[in-house]
Amino acid sequence: MITVYAVSLAVGFVGLLVAIFGTALAENLGRPGLDPAHRFGSRSRMAVGAVAGFGMGGMAAEFSPIGFGTGVSLLIALAAGVVAVFWVRYATELAERQ
């Protein structure tokens, strides 16, 4: 399962970079159509957050000194993915208010 967590963390990190650089590029060029959030919607941000959260939670659980089993690590990774979705939703709404 470590491979699954590592791949999802890498995909989430790349997705985060694409979202950041895509938004910056769209803002600098004055073309909102290039913005990934505009193009794919806010669900794309939540999906990237879920994948990255799943990977981080899984890696943290697998390499914990407590020594969780595979099932517990999977539950922790799933919980981290859900928490990441709520965090992205909160941060997005907070940024849109300002």
PEHUDA-V730215 format. One line per field, one symbol per residue. phi: phi as a letter, one per 40 degrees, with the letter a starting at -180 (. if undefined). Layout:
phi=???
This chain:
phi=.ccccccccccccccccccccccccccccgbccccdcccbgcccccccccccccccccccccbcccgccccccccccccccccccccccccccccccc
